[in-house]
Amino acid sequence: MTEQIVTFELQPKAESYTQDALAKIDINIGPVGYAYRGILEEIKSVKERSKNFTALYVEGLYGSGKTLLLRKIVYDIISGQYKEEMKNVFPIYFFLGEMDFKLLDGIKMYIEDLKTYISTDELPVKPNIIGEKSDWKNREQMIEGCLKIINDVEGRYKDKKLEEKQLRGFFDVLRELNKQGIIPLIIFDEFERVVYSGEGLKSELGRSTFAAFASMYLELTRGHIYSGAFIIATTNSIRELVEKAIAEEKPLRHIFNALGIGLGKPDEFPMVRSHIVYDGEFKLDWDTFHLDILAKRYKLIIHERLLELISKVLPTPRAIIQIDRKTRIYYPKEKEVLSLDKFYKIIEKRINMFIEALKKEKIGKGYIITSKSLWHERFVKLIEKGYFIIKSDDYLSVAKSLEIEAKNDREARRKVSQILNNLSQIGLFEKLGAGEFRLNPHILAYALEIENLPDGSKATIDELLNKVRTAMENRRKKPNTKKEGIEARS
């Protein structure tokens, strides 16, 4: 069966899509399509009173389609194919990286933004305001009722602790909506901005409110607080993000202190304990097959071999969309990226910027790249030759590309293995298994000028250098590591 080709321009960022685009876009492809159908079925089960509550978890690298998925779901509930049957479902969408974790203030701002949207001729200025103006006008009574509830709750908590007002007041609003027959659909998008990067913890009150939220997370996910639906979306598992936040000294350390948890005990963080169970878990893991379907359906310019490599390093729609856009700029007459050396021209400038920045970095008193270092030159050569994925069968061709001097094939393979292990310990490659390595996805994301790295952190040179520095420092802490640095000539 031939895949349908769609005349529609995909955007690198889901926040960019207009209401019209959300109406037209087809997301029933691969893991996003599966998640779309599964989440809507869960919401329907609450709407039809088959269950009182559903807690849903969405995980995927930055650029895997989480925000598009969630925005499309909200659009279809408000203005699309489900607007009639879900008239009493009230989506409340939080971009956690763009607000402080003050939930009562957050829901009030959201409702006020909705009021502004339906009462003026302006387009929505915020991407979490989703749905046609006319359809929200039909819900005006619901919006006004919600604002009245919020004002009443604020008065109820005026003499309470501020974090109690922000969290318990927020939950009170949801319960009051339940009393009016309304089903709140709470969406926490970009949760990594809270638990990892700390961009969603902008104040002491935001941090204390989040600490209280974390301590009540089990009650929330079990449906003990309100009737409705809750969706949390994140780049990596919360456990992974917690561990990385501690290792990289991110703001989450303050939350551990507030909860009385030692930094050496990430398993004790309330949101990662084993009894936290979701009604549905949806991981947006893209593979070559589904990325190829996406590319063909939207006529993206990307060579099959390159798509295969990308799908093993940075398997996200955003990566192939960005490659398509850059290809059209660098090679306006090409119909596809015909070779990996042509692709390298697209990322060469950013790779060189990264290496030049590394040359200025120090750990302790010494530079990361010394006068005897060869690893950075070999790293660039590997990327230039298209070695994003390297298996043991590739070692001899790698040795030839790197001009490794060796007496025989066995020695050549040993030297390549040593080089790749060194690059993985530095953080430039990742070891996948016995003899198999891949380019660090963060470096490819930075090279493609994608706004955020795969874990959701900003794709700045400082953030990338910090990740490499952390990897190097971790290497130095290991037993039998040479004190003088990462290597001499490896």
NUDRENNU-353003 format. One record per atom (N, C-alpha, C, O): residue in one letter; x, y, z. Coordinates in steps of 0.02 Angstrom, whole numbers, plus 50000, padded with zeros to 5 digits. Example, Ala and Ser with C-alpha at 12.3 -4.5 7.8 and 13.67 -1.06 7.14 Angstrom:
A506604971650390A506154977550390A506604983550390A507124983450423S506424988850354S506844994750357S506455000250394S506705005750402
***
This chain:
M500424994050000M500005000050000M500445006250000M500895006850042T500325010849956T500725016949951T500505021950004T499915023250013E501015024850039E500855029750091E500595036250060E500845038550009Q500085039050090Q499815045350067Q500325050950076Q500625051450129I500415055150025I500855060850029I500445066950047I499945068450015V500665070550099V500285076250124V500635082750105V501235083450114T500255087450078T500525094050063T500445098450125T499945101850134F500945098150167F500915101650231F501625102450256F502015097650256E501805108550276E502495109750298E502565108450372E502275111950414L502965103450389L503105101950459L503565107350488L504005109850453Q503465108950551Q503865113950585Q504325110550636Q504145105350664P504915113350648P505365110350697P505085110550768P505245106150808K504675115650784K504405116250851K503645115850850K503315119450812A503365111450891A502635110450891A502265116650916A501685117650900E502605120750956E502295126850981E502135131750925E501725136250934S502455130850867S502365135450811S501715134450773S501495138850737Y501405128650780Y500815127150740Y500225131450760Y500065132250819T499895134250710T499295138150721T498695133550734T498755127450728Q498125136550752Q497525132450761Q497335128950696Q497125123150696D497415132450640D497255129550575D497705123550560D497475118450534A498345124250577A498815118750566A498635112750610A498665107050588L498455114050673L498265108650717L497655104950692L497575098950702A497205108550659A496605105450630A496795100750573A496485095450564K497295102650534K497455098950473K497965093350483K497955088350446I498415094150530I498985089550534I498765082450552I498315081450593D499085077650521D498945070550534D499515067850578D500085067650556I499355065850639I499875063150683I499815055650694I500145052850737N499385052450655N499295045250663N499865041350629N499745037250585I500465042750651I501065039550624I501485036950683I501625040750729G501675030750681G502145028050729G501935028850801G501345028450817P502425029950846P502275030050917P501825035850938P501455035250987V501835041450901V501405047050918V500675045250904V500225046950943G500555041950848G499875039750832G499605034850883G499025035250903Y500025030250905Y499825025350956Y499655028951021Y499145027451053A500075033751041A499955037451103A499315041651098A498925041951145Y499215044751040Y498605048851029Y497975044751041Y497525046851077R497955038951010R497365034651016R497285032051088R496725031851115G497835030151119G497805027451186G497595032551238G497205031051283I497865038651232I497695043851281I496955045851274I496615046651325L496715046551213L496015048351204L495545042951230L495005044451256E495735036651223E495325031251250E495295031651326E494765030451356E495845033451358E495855034151430E495415039951453E495055039351502I495455045551417I495045051351435I494305049651426I493875051551466K494145045951372K493455043851360K493205039451417K492625039951437S493635035251443S493425030651496S493225034551559S492775032451596V493555040251571V493365044451628V492715048151611V492265048751653K492675050751550K492085054451529K491465050051532K490915052351550E491535043651514E490975039051513E490855035651580E490445031151586R491245037851631R491175035351700R491355028051708R491135024751755S491765025451663S492025018751673S492545018751728S492655013651761K492865024451739K493335025351793K493315032651815K493085036951778N493545033951875N493515040751902N494125044951882N494085051151879F494675041651869F495295045451859F495775041351816F495765035151817T496185044851778T496715041551741T497345045851745T497325051851733A497895042651761A498555045951762A498965043151705A499065037151699L499205047551661L499535045551600L500245048551597L500355054151617Y500695044551570Y501405046451568Y501645046151496Y501565041051462V501945051551472V502215051851404V502955053451408V503155058351441E503365049351376E504085050251378E504365050151307E504175045951266G504815054751292G505135054851227G505665060251226G505585065451258L506195059051189L506725064051182L506435070651157L505905070851125Y506785076051172Y506575082551145Y506545081951069Y507025080051037G505965083751041G505875083350969G505535076950946G505465075850886S505315072750994S505005066450974S504255067150960S503945062550935G503965072950977G503265074150960G502805074751020G502195074651011K503075075351080K502645075651140K502175081551139K501575080851149T502455087451127T502035093551129T501525093651073T500955095651083L501725091451013L501245091050958L500675086150976L500095087650965L500855080551004L500365075551026L499865078751074L499255078051065L500115082151125L499675084951177L499255090751150L498675091451167R499565094951109R499185100551080R498635098051034R498085100751032K498795092750995K498285089950950K497705086850989K497135087650970I497855083551045I497325080651086I496865086151112I496255085451109V497165091451138V496755097051164V496345100151108V495755101651117Y496655101151050Y496285104050994Y495685099750976Y495135102350965D495785093350972D495235088950951D494685088451003D494105087150986I494855089551066I494345089751119I493945096151116I493335096151125I494285101651103I493945108151102I493605109551035I493035111951033S493945108150980S493695110250914S493675104750862S493395105750808G493955099050876G493995093750826G493455088550832G492885089950851Q493635082450816Q493145077050810Q492825074950876Q492325071350875Y493105077050933Y492835074850997Y492475080451034Y492295079551093K492365086151002K492115091951040K491395090951065K491215093751117E491005087151030E490315086051053E490285081151111E489945082451161E490635075651106E490595070551158E491005072351220E490925069051272M491445077351216M491855079151274M491735086451295M492205089951314K491115088551293K490955095451311K491095097051384K491215102751402N491085091851426N491215093051497N491935091551517N492095091751576V492375090151468V493085089351482V493415096151474V493335099451423F493785098251525F494085104851526F494845104251527F495135103151580P495185104951469P495915104551467P496235110651499P496045116351485I496725109451541I497125114751572I497855113051561I498125108251590Y498175116951517Y498835115151490Y499375119551520Y499345125751515F499865116351551F500425120051580F501075118451543F501275112651539F501395123651515F502095123051493F502525124751553F502605130551570L502805119751585L503125120851649L503775124751644L503995127651694G504075124951586G504685128851579G504555136251574G505025140251580E503935138151562E503775145151551E503405148251611E503145153851606M503375144651667M503035147151726M503405144851787M503785139951785D503295148351842D503545145951906D503065140551930D502475140551912F503305135851972F502885130351993F502425132652050F502435130052105K502015137652034K501505140152079K500835138552046K500605142352004L500535132952064L499995130052025L499345133952028L498985134451978L499185136752085L498575140752089L498645147052046L498185148952010D499215150252051D499345156052007D499345153951934D499105157651891G499605147951921G499645145551852G498965144451821G498845146251764I498505141351859I497845140051830I497455146551823I497055147251776K497565151351868K497225157751861K497475161451798K497075164351762M498125161251786M498405164451726M498125161151663M497975164551614Y498065154551664Y497805150851607Y497075152951592Y496905154251535I496665153351644I495965155251635I495915162551610I495505164051566E496325166851637E496325173851615E496545174451542E496285178551504D497025170351522D497245170351452D496675167951407D496595170551351L496285163051429L495715160751391L495195166251384L494905167251330K495075169951438K494595175451435K494815180751385K494405183251346T495455182351386T495725187251339T495645184651267T495465188551222Y495765178351257Y495715175251191Y495015175951162Y494935177651103I494505174551202I493825174551175I493515181551173I492995182551141S493825186351208S493515193051212S493855198151167S493635203951164T494395196251130T494735200851085T494805197651017T494645191851007D495035201650970D495145199150902D495855196450892D496035194250838E496245196650945E496945194450940E496985186850935E496565183250962L497505184650900L497655177450900L497925175450967L498165179851004P497905169050986P498205167151050P498955168451050P499305166551004V499185171751102V499895173451106V500295167951140V500915168151140K499955163151169K500295157751205K500105151051174K499525149851158P500595146551165P500455140151131P500015135451172P499765130551145N499915136851237N499485132351275N498745134351271N498315131051300I498595139851235I497905141651221I497715138451154I497905141051101I497365132951157I497265128651099I496525127651086I496135126351132G496325128351023G495625127651004G495355133950973G495615139450985E494855133250932E494575138950897E494225143750946E493925141550995K494255150150931K493955155250974K493205154050984K492935154651039S492865152250930S492135151150934S491965145450980S491465145651016D492385140250981D492245134451024D492375136151097D492015133651141W492865140251110W492985142351179W492435147151202W492245147251261K492175151151155K491605155551174K491005151451196K490625153551239N490915145651165N490365141251186N490475138451256N490015135851287R491085139051280R491255136651348R491355142551396R491645141751450E491115148351377E491235154351417E490965153551488E491285155851535Q490395150451495Q490115149551562Q490575145251605Q490655146551665M490875140251575M491345135951610M491955139951632M492195139151688I492205144251587I492785148351602I492645153151659I493045153851705E492075156551655E491895161351708E491795157751775E491985160251827G491485151951772G491375148051833G492035146051865G492105146151926C492515144151823C493175142151848C493525148051881C493845147351933L493475153951849L493795159851878L493495161651945L493855163651991K492835160951952K492505162352016K492745157452069K492875159452126I492805151152051I493055146152098I493755148052121I493905147752181I494185149952074I494875151852092I494885157652141I495255157552190N494485162752127N494465168552172N494215166552241N494485168952292D493715162252245D493465159852309D493995155952347D494085156852408V494355151752312V494885147752343V495445152252368V495715151152423E495635157152329E496155161852351E495955165152417E496375165952462G495325167052423G495095170052486G495115165052543G495275166952600R494965158752528R494965153452579R495655152352608R495725150452666Y496165153352568Y496855151852589Y497265158152604Y497875157752608K496935163852613K497325170052620K497765170052682K498265173552684D497575166252734D497965166252796D498385159852803D498665158552856K498415155852750K498795149552752K499505150552726K499665155752698K499915145452736K500585145652708K500545146252633K500095143552601L501035149852603L500985151152532L501015144852490L500645144252441E501455140052508E501485133952468E500855129752476E500655126252429E500535130152535E499905126652546E499365129652501E498955126052472K499365136252496K498885139752453K498985137652381K498505136252346Q499605137452357Q499755136052287Q499575128952268Q499315127652214L499715124152313L499595117152295L498905114752315L498525112452273R498735115352378R498085112852401R497525117252373R496975114752359G497665123652363G497165127952332G497035125852260G496465125852237F497565123952225F497495121452156F497055115152155F496605114652114F497195110552200F496805104352203F496075105852222F495615102552198D495975110852265D495285112652284D494905115152223D494305113652215V495235118952179V494915121352118V494675115352076V494115115452050L495095110352069L494915104452029L494315100752059L493875098552023R494305100252125R493745096852158R493095100852151R492555097952142E493155107452154E492555111652144E492295111052073E491685111052062L492745110352025L492525109251955L492155102551950L491655102051915N492395097551986N492055091051987N491335091752011N490885088551984K491235095952061K490555096852088K490075099852037K489475098952041Q490355103351988Q489945106251935Q489885101651874Q489635103751821G490115095451881G490065090651827G490605091351774G490535088751719I491145094851791I491685096151744I492255091251758I492425089851815I492555088551704I493115083951709I493755087651691I493875088951632P494165089451740P494795092851724P495295088051691P495395082451714L495595090351636L496145086851604L496775091051615L496875096051580I497175089251663I497775093051681I498365090251642I498505084251645I498715094651606I499295092651566I499915096351591I499945102451590F500405092451613F501055095151632F501545093451576F501825087951574D501655098151532D502135097251477D502815100051500D502845104651540E503345097151472E504035099251486E504205098351560E504495102851591F504025092651588F504155091551659F504895091451675F505105092751732E505315089951624E506035090051636E506285097051655E506805097651686R505895102251636R506095109051654R506035110351729R506315115151755V505665106051762V505595106651835V506095102051870V506495104151911V506055095651853V506435090751891V507175090351870V507585087851909Y507335092751811Y508035092351788Y508365099251781Y508805100951821S508155103251733S508505109551719S508355114951771S508755119451781G507765114451803G507595119451854G507295125851827G507175130551865E507165126151761E506875132251732E506175133551757E505945139251756G505835128451781G505155129251807G505145130451882G504605130651912L505725131251912L505775132751984L506105139651990L506705140152002K505705144751981K505985151451974K506025155352040K506315160752042S505755152652094S505745156252157S505755151252215S505675145252205E505875153752274E505855149552333E505165146552343E505105140752363L504645150452329L503965147852334L503835142352283L503515137352298G504085143352222G504015138152171G504355131652193G504075126252182R504945132152223R505305126252246R504935122752304R504875116652305S504685126752352S504335123652409S503675120552386S503465115452413T503345123752338T502725120852312T502855114352276T502475109552282F503405114052238F503565107852203F503755102352253F503565096552242A504105104052305A504275098952356A503635095952385A503585089952395A503145100352400A502505097852426A502135093752374A501835088652391F502165095852311F501855092052256F502155085052251F501795080152245A502825084752254A503165078252248A502945073552305A502845067652294S502865076352365S502675072152422S501955069552416S501775064652448M501545072952375M500845070852366M500735067252299M500165065952280Y501275065552265Y501215062852197Y500855056052196Y500475054652149L500975051952247L500635045552249L499875046452254L499505043052218E499655050952296E498935052352302E498655054752235E498105052752216L499035059052201L498805061652137L498715056152086L498185055552055T499225052052077T499205046852024T498705041352039T498495037851994R498515040552102R498015035452119R497305038252116R496825034552130G497235044652100G496565047452092G496235049252157G495615049552160H496625050452210H496335051952276H496185059452284H495895061352334I496385063552236I496325070752245I495745073752206I495375077852233Y495655071752144Y495085074252103Y494905068952052Y495275064252040S494335069852021S494115065351967S494265068751900S494095074551890G494585065051856G494775067951792G495375064351762G495455058351770A495785068051728A496375065151695A496985069551709A496925075651715F497555066351713F498185069751725F498705066851677F498795060751674I499045071251640I499555068951594I500205072551611I500225078651618I500735068651617I501395071551629I501845069451570I501875063551553A502205074251541A502635072851484A503345074951500A503465080351528T503825070651483T504515071851502T504985068751450T504795064351412T505605071151450T506095068751400T506385061951418T506465057651375N506545061051481N506805054651506N506395052651566N505985056551591S506505046651590S506145044551651S506315049351707S506865052151709I505855050251752I505965054851808I506575052551849I506955056651874R506655046151856R507235043451892R507885045751858R508345048051892E507925044951792E508535047051757E508665054451765E509225056651776L508125058451759L508205065651765L508435067651835L508835072151843V508175064251886V508375065651954V509125064151963V509495068151991E509335058451938E510045056551945E510495061451908E511025063251933K510295063551848K510695068351810K510705075151844K511215078551845A510135077151872A510095083651906A510565083851966A510885088951979I510615078252002I511075078052059I511805078152035I512215081852062A511955074151983A512635073851958A512875080551931A513455082351938E512425084151899E512605090551867E512455096551911E512485102251888E512285095251974E512165100552024E511625105452000E511715111552004K511075102751977K510505106751955K510085108752016K510195106252071P509595113252008P509195115752064P508805110552103P508595111852159L508715104552076L508345099352112L508665097852180L508325095352224R509295099352188R509635098152252R509265101652309R509235099152365H508985107652294H508615111352345H507975107552366H507775107852424I507675104052318I507065100252333I507225094352379I506845092852425F507795091252367F508005085652410F508105088152482F507905084852530N508395094052489N508495096852555N507815098252588N507725096852648A507335101052550A506675102552577A506315096252600A505925096452647L506435090752565L506095084452581L506485080352633L506255075152655G507085082852651G507495079252699G507795072852672G507885068052709I507955072852607I508245067052574I508975068452558I509135073852533G509415063752571G510115064552554G510215064052479G509875060252445L510695067952453L510815067952381L511055061152356L511015059752296G511305057052400G511545050452380G510985045252377G511115039352367K510365047552387K509805042752389K509255044852339K508685046352360P509415045052274P508905047152225P508295042652224P507755044952204D508355036352244D507785031752244D507255033752296D506695031252293E507445038152342E506965040152393E506545046252372E506095048352408F506695048952314F506295054552289F505585051952278F505505046952243P505065055152306P504395052252305P504115050552236P503725045852230M504315054252184M504025053152118M504315047052082M504065045352028V504835043852109V505145038252074V505065031652112V505335026552092R504695031852166R504625025752206R504225020452167R503825022052123S504335014252185S504075008652146S503315008352145S503015005552099H502975011252196H502255010752197H501905016352157H501295016752158I502295020552122I501995025252075I501825021552011I502275019151976V501185020951996V500955017151938V500485021651897V500055025051924Y500575021451831Y500145025451786Y499635020851751Y499755014851742D499075023751733D498565019951696D498775018651624D498555013851593G499215022951598G499475022051531G500165025251525G500255031051545E500635021551498E501305024251486E501445023951411E501375018751380F501645029751383F501745030151311F502445032951297F502585038751312K502865028751269K503555030851254K503605032051179K503475027651139L503815038051161L503855039951091L504535038051063L504955042251049D504635031551056D505265028751029D505195027750954D504875022950932W505485032150916W505465031650843W506005026950817W506545026450847D505855023550762D506345019250730D506395021150656D506035025550632T506845017850621T506955019450550T506315018650509T506175022850466F505945013450523F505335012050484F504845017750489F504595020250438H504695019950550H504185025150559H504435032050539H504055036250515L505085033350549L505365039750525L505345040050448L505235045350419D505445034250416D505405034050343D504695035350319D504595038950270I504205032650355I503505034050337I503365041550343I503055044550299L503595044450398L503495051650409L503825055750354L503525060350327A504445053950336A504805057650285A504455057250217A504405062250181K504205051450200K503875050550135K503195053950134K502995056850083R502835053550189R502175056450190R502195064050184R501755067150154Y502725067150212Y502775074350209Y503325076750162Y503535082550164K503555072250118K504035073850065K504665077350092K504885082350064L504955074650145L505565077350172L506165074850132L506175069150110I506645079250122I507245077550084I507755074650131I508095078250167I507815068050131I508325064850173I508485058050143I508045053950131H509125056850132H509345050650101H509215044750149H509275045550209E509045039050122E508855033250162E509425031150209E509295029450267R510045031250184R510615029250227R510705034150285R510845032050341L510625040550271L510695045550324L510125044750373L510225045250434L509515043650349L508945042650393L509065036750439L508895036850498E509355031450412E509495025550453E509985027150509E509905024950566L510505031050493L510995032850544L510695037450596L510805036550656I510315042450574I509995047150620I509535043350668I509485045050727S509185038350642S508705034750683S509045030750738S508715028550785K509695029850734K510055026250786K510425030950834K510665028850886V510465037350816V510805042150858V510305047050889V510295047950950L509895050150847L509415055150871L508745053750837L508535057450793P508405048350857P507805046050821P507185050250837P506745047950873T507165056250810T506595060650823T506375063950758T506785065250714P505735065350752P505495069150694P505835075950687P505975078250632R505985079150744R506295085750741R506975085450706R507155090050670A507345080150718A508005079550687A507945079150610A508315082550575I507485074950585I507445074250512I507105080450480I507255082050423I506665083750518I506375089950492I506915095250486I506935098950437Q507355095650536Q507895100550534Q508385099050478Q508635103650446I508535092750467I508975090850412I508665092850345I509005095550301D508015091650338D507665093550277D507705101050265D507855103250210R507585104950317R507595112250310R508305114750292R508385119150251K508805111850324K509495114050311K509715111850241K510085115550207T509505105950220T509685103550153T509415108250100T509765109750051R508815110650109R508515115150059R508885121850056R508865125250005I509225123650111I509615129850112I510305128650082I510535132550039Y510645123350104Y511325122050082Y511355119450010Y511805121149972Y510865115349992Y510865112249926Y510175113249893Y509795108549886P510025119249873P509355120849847P509165117049784P508575116449768K509665114349748K509515110749686K509485103249696K509315099549650E509655100949756E509665093749768E508965091249784E508545094849812K508835085049765K508195081849783K508275077449844K507785075349874E508895076049863E509025072149923E509745073249944E510155075449903V509905071750008V510605072050030V510935065750003V510815060250028L511355066549952L511615060749916L512195057249950L512325051349937S512545060749995S513125057650027S513225060550096S512995066050112L513585056750138L513705058950206L514185064850209L514145068950255D514635065450160D515085071150161D514695077650147D514865082850174K514175077250107K513745083050097K513365084750161K513275090550178F513155079550197F512825080950261F513295084250310F513095088650347Y513935082050309Y514415085050356Y514485092550346Y514595096250394K514415094850284K514465102050271K513915105850308K514005111650326I513345102550320I512795105650355I512955106850428I512745111850458I513345102250458I513485102650530I514195104850545I514375105650604E514615105750494E515325107050504E515465113150548E515885112850593K515105118550536K515225124750574K515125123650648K515525125850689R514585120350666R514435119350737R514915114350770R515095115250828I515125109250733I515615104550760I516265108250774I516575107150827N516485112450728N517105116350738N517035121050798N517505121950836M516445124250805M516335128650862M516405124750928M516695127250976F516135118750929F516165114550988F516885112751005F517085113251063I517285110750955I517985108950967I518385115050990I518795114451036E518275120750959E518635126750979E518465128751051E518905131051089A517845127751071A517655129151140A517985124251188A518195126151243L518025117851168L518355112851209L519085114651222L519355113451276K519405117451172K520125119151178K520245124251234K520795124651261K519725128151250K519805133351302K519615130851372K519705134351421E519335124851375E519095122151438E519655119051480E520135116251454K519575119851546K520045116851592K519675112551643K519095113951660I520015107451666I519805103751725I520385104151774I520925101651761G520255107351830G520815108651875G521265113951845G521035119251823K521905112451844K522395117251817K522565115951745K522905120051713G522345110251719G522545108451651G521995109151600G521395108651616Y522195110451538Y521705110951484Y521445103951467Y521805098951474I520825103751445I520525097351425I520895094551365I521055088551362I521035098851317I521415096751258I522135099251267I522265105251267T522595094551274T523295096351284T523665096651217T523385095151164S524305098651220S524705099151159S524825092351128S524995091851069K524745086951167K524855080251142K524205076651121K524225071051096S523645079951131S523005076651118S522885075451044S523035079651001L522615069651030L522405067950962L521655066350958L521365066050904W521355065151017W520675062551018W520175067250986W519695065050953H520275073850993H519795078550964H519825078550888H519325079350854E520435077750861E520515077350788E520205070950761E519895070950708R520295065550798R520005059150776R519245059350780R518905056450738F518995062550831F518275063350838F517985066950777F517495064650748V518285072450757V518045076250700V518085072050636V517625072150595K518625068350629K518715064150569K518165058850566K517895057450512L517995055850622L517465050850623L516795053750601L516425050650563I516635059750626I516005062950608I516005064850534I515505064050499E516575067350511E516645069450441E516535063450394E516245064250340K516755057550415K516695051650374K516025048050384K515895042750354G515595050850426G514935047950435G514905042150484G514435038150481Y515385041550529Y515385036150578Y514985038350639Y515265039750692F514325038650631F513885040250687F513755034050730F513665034450790I513745028350696I513675021850729I514275017650709I514425017050649I514605014750758I515195010650743I515135003950778I515065003650839K515154998550739K515144991850766K515824988650756K516244991250720S515934982950788S516584979750785S516774977950713S517364977850696D516274976550671D516414974950601D516694980950564D516994980250510D516604986950592D516834993050558D517544995050579D517814999850551Y517844991550627Y518464993950657Y519034994750606Y519414999450610L519084990050559L519634990550511L519544996350464L520024999750446S518924997650443S518805003450400S518915009950439S519135014950411V518745009950504V518875015750546V519625016950552V519855022550547A519995011550562A520725012150567A521025015250504A521485019250507K520755013250447K520995016050384K520815023450378K521225027450357S520205025250397S519985032150394S520395036650440S520545042350423L520585033950498L520965037850547L521715037250535L522115040250571E521915033450484E522625032450467E523015029850527E523545032350544I522735024650559I523045021450617I523615016950593I523505012650550E524195017750621E524755013450605E524725007150648E524675007550709A524745001350615A524704995050651A525064989650611A525094989850550K525344984750648K525714979350615K525244974350580K525424971350530N524654973750608N524184968850579N523464970950597N523364975850633D522984967250571D522284968950582D522104968650656D521714972650681R522384963850692R522224963050762R522434969350802R522064971750844E523024971750787E523264977750822E522844983950802E522694988250844A522664984150739A522244989850716A521574989850752A521334995150773R521274984050759R520624983550793R520694985450867R520264988750895R521244983350897R521364984950967R521434992450977R521164995251024K521794995750932K521895002950938K521245006850927K521115011750962V520845004550880V520205007850868V519755007050930V519425011750951S519745000950958S519354999651018S519565004351075S519145007051111Q520215005351081Q520475009751134Q520255017051122Q520055020551168I520285019151059I520075026051042I519335027051057I519145032151086L518925022251037L518205022951046L518005022751120L517565026451142N518335018451158N518205018251230N518395024851262N518045027351306N518945027751240N519165034251266N518655039651249N518485043751292L518425039751187L517935044851166L517275044051203L516935049051216S517095037851220S516475036851257S516555039151330S516085041851359Q517145038151359Q517265040451427Q517295048051431Q517135050951483I517505051151377I517525058451374I516815061251366I516675066851387G516375057251335G515685059451326G515525061451255G514985064251242L515975060051207L515845061751138L515475056251101L515085057551055F515605050051121F515235044251096F514915040751156F515105041951213E514435036451142E514125032451193E514235025051177E514175023051119K514395021251228K514475014051217K513805010651224K513475011251275L513605007051172L512955003751171L512984996551194L512494993851219G513554993351184G513634986351201G514334984151183G514774988351172A514434977751179A515104975151165A515334977451095A515074975151044G515814981951094G516104984151031G515694988950990G515894990650935E515114991251016E514684995650978E514625002551011E514525003151071F514705007750970F514695014650995F514265018950949F514175017350890R514005024450977R513655029250936R513845036350958R514035037551015L513785040950911L513895047950926L513425050150982L512835048350982N513675054051028N513245056751081N512685060751050N512815065651014P512045058951063P511485062451033P511475069951048P511225073851007H511735071951105H511745078951122H512175082951073H512015088651055I512715079951051I513165083351004I512825084150936I512885089350904L512475078950914L512135079350850L511575084550853L511475088350806A511205084750909A510675089750916A510965096850913A510685101150880Y511515097850947Y511845104450946Y512075106150875Y511995111750852A512375101150841A512635102250774A512075103950725A512185107750677L511485101250736L510915102650691L510555109150710L510065110950678E510795112450762E510495118750785E509775117850808E509355122150798I509655112050838I509015110950870I509015114750936I509525115050971E508445117750953E508415122451008E508615119351075E508965122551115N508405113251087N508565109951151N508915103351137N508835100351084L509305101151186L509625094651182L509115089251197L508565090851221P509265082951184P508765077651192P508455077251261P507875075151267D508815079151314D508535078851381D508125084951399D507845085351454G508065089751352G507655095651363G508045101751385G507775107251386S508695100951402S509095106651421S509255110851359S509245108351303K509415117151370K509535121651314K510165119551275K510665117551304A510125119951210A510675117851166A511185123451158A511325125651102T511445125751214T511975130851212T512645127451216T512705121651238I513155130851195I513835128051199I514025126851271I514375121951286D513815131251316D513975130351387D513665123951415D513995120451454E513035122551396E512705116551421E513055110251394E513145105351430L513245110451331L513585104751300L514265103651333L514455097951348L514635109051344L515285108551377L515215105851448L515625101951472N514685107851481N514565105551549N514465097951550N514695094551596K514105095351501K513985088151497K514645084351485K514755079151515V515065087051441V515705083851428V516155084251490V516495079451507R516145090051523R516545090951583R516335086051637R516755083251672T515675085151645T515415080451695T515655073351679T515855069651725A515635071451616A515865064751595A516605063851611A516815058651635M516995069051597M517715068651610M517865068251685M518295064451706E517495072151724E517605071951796E517405065251825E517735062751870N516875062351799N516665055651821N517195050551804N517315045851842R517515051451746R518045046851726R518635047251774R518925042151792R518795053351795R519365054151841R519245051051909R519715049151943K518605050451928K518435047651993K518505040151993K518535037052047K518525037051934K518565029751930K519265027351951K519755030851939P519315021451981P519965018652000P520405017651939P520165016451883N521065018251949N521575017051898N521565021951841N521855020651789T521235027751851T521235032951800T521865037151808T522035039051864K522205038551753K522815042451757K522675049451784K522185052651763K523095051851830K522995058251862K523105064051815K522815069351824E523525063051763E523705068751722E523165070951674E523255075951640G522605067451670G522065069751625G521755063951588G521795058251608I521445065551533I521075060551497I521505055851455I521365049951450E522025058451427E522465054251386E523085058151367E523155064051381A523525054651335A524095058051304A523985058051229A523955063351197R523945052051201R523875051751128R523295047251105R523245045851045S522875045151150S522365040251130S521865043251082S521395039851061
***
